[in-house]
Amino acid sequence: FGDRFSQALTYYCLASLAQEQEDYPEARAYFQKALEIYAEYQDEYRGAIAREALERLPDNSEN
């Protein structure tokens, strides 16, 4: 797939770390970047996983 596809995995991992640290705005941004790349590659499976993780983030992004 190439470097761009690898970036999506990196963004997903960074989002997960930010989520663990309760930095929800950062997590949201990284999950969104991963989603955009998965959409470019029409990877519905990984896109669904990233979308689900994004939707599970708390709505309150003041943290």
C-alpha positions as CSV (number, residue, x, y, z in Angstrom):
1,F,0.0,0.0,0.0
2,G,2.8,2.4,0.7
3,D,3.9,5.0,3.1
4,R,0.6,6.9,3.1
5,F,-1.3,3.8,4.2
6,S,1.3,3.3,7.0
7,Q,0.6,6.8,8.1
8,A,-3.0,5.8,8.8
9,L,-1.9,3.1,11.2
10,T,0.5,5.6,12.9
11,Y,-2.3,8.1,13.3
12,Y,-4.6,5.4,14.7
13,C,-1.9,4.5,17.3
14,L,-1.3,8.1,18.2
15,A,-5.0,8.6,18.6
16,S,-5.2,5.6,20.9
17,L,-2.4,7.0,23.1
18,A,-4.0,10.4,23.2
19,Q,-7.2,8.7,24.3
20,E,-5.5,6.8,27.1
21,Q,-4.1,10.2,28.3
22,E,-7.6,11.6,28.1
23,D,-6.5,14.2,25.5
24,Y,-9.7,13.8,23.5
25,P,-9.3,16.7,21.1
26,E,-6.0,15.3,20.0
27,A,-7.4,11.7,19.8
28,R,-10.3,13.0,17.7
29,A,-7.9,14.7,15.3
30,Y,-5.7,11.7,14.8
31,F,-8.6,9.3,14.4
32,Q,-10.0,11.7,11.8
33,K,-6.7,11.7,9.9
34,A,-6.6,7.9,9.9
35,L,-10.2,7.8,8.7
36,E,-9.4,10.1,5.8
37,I,-6.5,7.9,4.6
38,Y,-8.5,4.7,5.0
39,A,-11.2,6.3,2.8
40,E,-8.5,7.2,0.2
41,Y,-7.7,3.5,0.0
42,Q,-11.3,2.4,0.2
43,D,-10.4,0.3,3.2
44,E,-13.9,-0.1,4.7
45,Y,-12.8,-2.5,7.4
46,R,-10.1,-0.4,9.0
47,G,-12.2,2.7,8.4
48,A,-15.0,1.2,10.4
49,I,-12.7,0.4,13.3
50,A,-11.3,4.0,13.3
51,R,-14.9,5.4,13.0
52,E,-16.1,3.3,15.9
53,A,-13.1,4.4,18.1
54,L,-13.9,8.0,17.1
55,E,-17.5,7.7,18.0
56,R,-16.6,6.2,21.4
57,L,-14.7,9.3,22.5
58,P,-16.5,11.4,25.1
59,D,-18.4,14.4,23.6
60,N,-16.9,16.7,26.2
61,S,-13.6,17.7,24.6
62,E,-12.6,20.2,27.2
63,N,-9.9,17.8,28.5
